[in-house]
Amino acid sequence: LVCGRVRELICAKAMAQRGGSTNDLMRELGKQQFQVRNHMRWASRFDMDELVGILLACERCDLALKGSEDSDAAFVRLICEFAA
C-alpha cells in the first residue's frame, strides 16, 4: 500500500512538472477524482529525489519483510527513514 502511494505521488510530481492537472493524473492512473484529489498537493511537499529515495526505502523494507528479518523492525526502520 505504501509503495503504491509513493508511486502515485511520483506520477503526480512528474505530472505537475509538466503542467498537468488533477484530472490528467486521474486519467493517467485510472482512478476516481476522490482517490487522487490531494495527490498534487502532497507531491508538492517533496522533491523528486526525496520521493525516489522513499520508494527505494520501501523496496528495502519489502525485501526485509520477505526475508528473515523481523517484520516489525523492518517497518519501523522504514517509518524512521520517512521522518528523517
C-alpha positions in Angstrom: 0.0 0.0 0.0 2.8 2.4 0.9 4.8 1.6 -2.3 1.7 2.2 -4.4 1.0 5.6 -2.8 4.6 6.6 -3.3 4.5 5.6 -7.0 1.3 7.7 -7.3 3.0 10.7 -5.7 5.9 10.3 -8.1 3.4 10.3 -11.0 1.7 13.4 -9.5 5.1 15.2 -9.2 6.0 14.4 -12.8 2.6 15.5 -14.0 2.8 18.8 -12.0 6.3 19.5 -13.5 4.8 19.1 -17.0 1.9 21.4 -16.1 -0.7 18.7 -15.7 -3.8 18.8 -13.5 -5.5 16.5 -11.1 -7.8 15.5 -13.9 -4.8 14.5 -16.0 -3.5 12.4 -13.1 -6.8 10.8 -12.6 -7.0 9.7 -16.2 -3.3 8.5 -16.2 -3.7 6.4 -13.1 -7.2 5.2 -13.9 -8.6 6.4 -10.6 -11.6 8.3 -9.5 -11.2 12.0 -8.6 -11.8 11.4 -4.9 -8.9 8.9 -4.9 -6.3 11.5 -6.3 -7.8 14.7 -5.0 -4.9 15.5 -2.7 -2.0 13.9 -4.6 -0.8 17.1 -6.4 -0.7 19.0 -3.1 1.0 16.1 -1.3 3.6 15.6 -4.0 4.4 19.3 -3.9 5.8 18.8 -0.4 8.6 16.6 -1.7 11.2 17.0 -4.4 11.6 14.1 -6.9 14.8 12.8 -5.3 13.0 12.5 -1.9 10.2 10.5 -3.5 12.6 8.2 -5.3 14.5 7.8 -2.1 11.3 6.8 -0.2 10.4 4.3 -3.0 13.9 2.7 -2.6 13.4 2.6 1.2 10.1 0.8 0.5 11.9 -1.7 -1.7 14.4 -2.4 1.1 11.6 -2.8 3.6 9.7 -5.2 1.3 12.8 -7.3 0.8 13.3 -7.4 4.6 9.7 -8.4 5.2 10.0 -11.3 2.7 13.4 -12.3 4.1 14.3 -13.4 7.5 14.3 -10.0 9.3 11.9 -9.1 12.0 8.8 -7.6 10.3 8.2 -5.0 13.0 11.8 -3.8 13.0 11.9 -3.5 9.2 8.7 -1.5 9.1 9.8 0.8 12.0 13.1 1.4 10.1 11.0 2.4 7.0 9.0 4.9 9.1 12.1 6.3 10.6 13.6 6.9 7.0 10.4 8.8 6.1 10.7 11.0 9.2 14.4 11.8 8.5 
